[in-house]
Amino acid sequence: MNLTPLLKVAALLLVSNTFMTCAWYGHLKYLHDRPIFLVILISWGIAFIEYTFAVPANRLGSAALSGFQLKIIQEVVTLIVFVIFAKVVLGEKLRWNYGVSFLLLAGAAYFAFAFGTPGGSVAQQLGQNGAPAEQTPPSKTP
């Protein structure tokens, strides 16, 4: 099975979530003394960069994964990025109950992917180059 497209999706989401975590939480450390309107504008600018990675990740991933699976991947990546950010930037400690929560979410990810994807495997739905396979639009019947 060709996992390259799935790895591309995960990598794009990793970059995307790094920017979004900075947009949502970076101001807590670096811009806490600035007017909220300025912080919102800066966060929007960072979020724009985030979208340039998230949108392609979702488009590529949608060729082989359901919307639910894409969202679960995104949430798992978000948590990984946030744990690192909270420790490194915010100086917070990972408590045991957070660790248990993350393990339960890992279990959710397992159940989302362990029983197949709609329409076949990732390798069947994505070409060798990682581009979405050609899809025929559904017919419109009155």
N, C-alpha and C positions, 0 to 999 in steps of 0.2 A: 504494500500500500504506500502510495506517495504522500508523505506527511508534509512536504515542502509548502503547499498552499496553507495548511493549517498553521505551520510555523510562521509564515508571512503574516497571517491574520493576527497571531499572538504578538509578534514583534511590533506591528503597527499599533495594536491596542496598548502595548507596553509604553511606546513613545507617547501616544495619545493621552493615556492616563497620567503619565508623568507631568505633562503640561497642565492637565485639568486639576490635578492635585495641587500644583503650584498656584493655579488660578483661584481655587476654592479656599486653600488653607495657608498659602504663603504669606498673605497679608497679616495673619495672626502674629507672625514674628517680625516681619520686615516693614509693614506699612500700618501698624496699629495706631500710630500717632497722626495719620493723614486723614483728611476728610473722606467720609464714606463714598461720596460721589466720585472722587478721584480713584479710590480703590476699586469701585465698580468698573470704571472705564479701563483701568489697567487689567483687571480680571477678564473683561470682555476681549481685550486684545490678545491675552494669553489663550483664551478659549477659542479664538479664531484659529490660532495655530493648531490647537488640539483637534479641531474639526478637520483640518487638512490631513490628519492621520486616521481619525475615527471613521470618516465617511468611506474612504477606500477600503478600510478593514472590513466594514460591514458589507460593502458591495461584493468584495471578493469572497467573504465568508458565506454570504447568502446563497451562493451557488451550490453549496454542499451542506449547509447547516440550517436548522430551523431558526426562527427568530428567538425562540426560547433558549436554544443552545448558544447563539451569539451573545445574548444578554448574560447568560451564566458565565461564559468565558470572560466577558467584559468585567463582571463583578469580581471574579476571582483575581484577575489582573489588577483591578482597582485596589483590592485588599492587600495584595503583595506590595504594590507601589506605596500605598498609604502606610503600611507597617514600617517600611524603610524610611519614608518621609517623617513619620511621627518620631521615630527614634533619632534620626540624624539631624533633622531641622528643628523639630519642636522639643526634643530632649525628653520625650515621654517613654515610659517603661511598658513593655508588653506584659500584662498581668495574665495569670493562669486562666481566668474566665474568658478573656479575649482569645487566647489560644484554643480553648475548647470550642468557642464559637466558630473560629476559622476551620477547625477540623470538621465541624458539622457542615459548613459550607462546602468543604472539599468532598464530603459525602454526597451533597446535593449535585455537585458537578459530576461525580461518578455516575449517579443514577441518570443524569441527563444524557450521558454519552455511552454508557455501557450497553445499551440495548438497541444500538443502531441509529442511523440518521434517516430522516424521511427521504425516500427516493434513492436509497443505496448509500454506498460508502463515499467518503471524501474523494478517494482516488477515481471512482466511477464518475463523479459529477464534475470534477475539475480536470482540465487538461494537464499534460505533462509540464507545461510552462507555468502553471498556476492560474491561467486565465479561466474565467468561468466558461463552462461548456455552453454551446449555443442552445438556447431554450426557445421552444415554440410557444408563442403567447396563446393563452386559452382562447378557444373560439367563442364568439359572442352569439348566443342564440337568444331569440326574443322570448 
